[in-house]
Amino acid sequence: MEECRAELVGLYLSLEPIVGKIFGFDEQEYDDIVFINWLNLLRSGLRSLYTFSPETNKWRQAHSQARFVILRWSMVFWSDRCFTLFA
């Protein structure tokens, strides 16, 4: 649970426009950075399957499990919304 919180706090902070200003990005650049940050987190969730051991039914890395949980939640939460966006 703590690892999910850590991953999501990083994601939340990346959504704050003041963070982009602190690092000197303009609005369009920062929108791209936020989008890439989301994609990277979801990709990491998929790649985290490498750290799952089916023999023991356990994760070898706690943050990998957290990223996978975030990926699964995103897939459930956004599944109907994504299809409406691209229909």
Disulfide bonds with the S-S distance in Angstrom:
none
